[in-house]
Amino acid sequence: MLRSMGQRRVADSGEDPRVTELSAAVARLRRQLACYPADFADRGIAEDELAALAAMILTGVPEVRRLRRSLLLVAGATGSVSALRAALADVRAAVELFGEQPR
């Protein structure tokens, strides 16, 4: 379903909308990384961690601590690539939808 002015995407399948948002953001960053023509030192780390994120998403609602760790690894690996900045920001925003880890 399409989003209007600040509304979150609603999953038609009954899936948690946070998971749907995270899945879309991870898929977008994976596509953009795959199309990025230049090689950089930590590209493999970013690709591996994005694949791990995609696998976590398939299991349902992922563990918040693991999501944040993955985000840090991906951000560290791709942070200097300005062409990926917007897609990385989308992943970060999607991870933040899961809120704080209970203590």
C-alpha positions in Angstrom: 0.0 0.0 0.0 1.3 3.5 -0.7 2.3 5.9 2.0 0.9 9.3 2.4 2.5 12.3 4.2 4.4 10.6 7.0 2.3 7.5 7.3 4.0 4.1 7.6 3.5 1.4 5.1 0.8 -1.0 6.0 1.4 -4.7 5.4 -1.5 -6.4 3.6 -0.3 -9.8 4.7 -0.7 -9.1 8.4 3.1 -8.9 8.8 4.5 -6.5 11.3 4.9 -3.1 9.5 8.3 -2.6 11.1 9.5 -5.8 9.5 8.1 -4.8 6.2 9.8 -1.4 6.4 13.1 -3.0 7.4 12.9 -5.6 4.6 12.3 -2.9 2.0 15.2 -0.7 3.3 17.6 -3.6 3.4 16.6 -4.7 -0.1 17.2 -1.2 -1.4 20.6 -0.9 0.2 21.6 -4.3 -1.1 20.5 -3.4 -4.6 22.4 -0.1 -4.5 25.5 -1.7 -3.1 25.4 -4.4 -5.8 25.2 -1.7 -8.5 27.9 0.5 -7.0 30.7 0.3 -9.5 33.8 1.0 -7.3 35.3 -1.5 -4.9 36.1 -0.5 -1.4 37.9 -2.3 1.4 34.9 -3.3 3.5 32.4 -4.1 0.8 32.4 -7.8 1.6 31.6 -7.0 5.2 28.6 -4.8 4.2 27.3 -7.5 1.7 27.6 -10.3 4.3 25.9 -8.3 7.0 23.1 -7.1 4.7 22.6 -10.8 3.8 22.4 -11.7 7.5 19.9 -8.9 8.1 17.7 -10.2 5.2 17.9 -13.7 6.7 16.9 -12.4 10.1 13.9 -10.6 8.6 12.6 -13.9 7.2 12.3 -15.3 10.6 9.8 -12.7 11.8 10.5 -9.9 14.3 14.3 -9.8 14.7 16.2 -9.3 17.9 16.8 -5.5 18.5 20.3 -6.0 19.8 21.3 -8.0 16.7 19.7 -5.4 14.4 21.7 -2.6 16.0 24.9 -4.6 15.8 24.3 -5.2 12.1 23.5 -1.6 11.5 26.8 -0.6 13.1 28.7 -3.0 10.9 27.0 -1.9 7.7 27.4 1.8 8.6 31.1 1.3 9.4 31.6 -0.6 6.2 29.7 1.8 3.9 29.9 5.0 5.8 32.4 6.6 3.5 30.4 5.9 0.3 28.2 8.9 -0.2 26.2 7.3 -2.9 24.8 4.8 -0.4 24.0 7.4 2.3 20.3 7.7 1.7 19.7 4.0 1.5 21.8 3.5 4.7 19.7 6.2 6.4 16.6 4.3 5.4 18.0 1.1 7.1 18.8 3.1 10.2 15.3 4.6 10.4 13.8 1.1 9.9 15.9 -0.3 12.7 14.9 2.6 15.0 11.2 1.5 14.5 12.0 -1.4 16.8 12.7 0.9 19.7 14.9 0.4 22.7 16.1 -3.0 23.9 14.4 -3.8 27.2 16.9 -4.2 30.1 
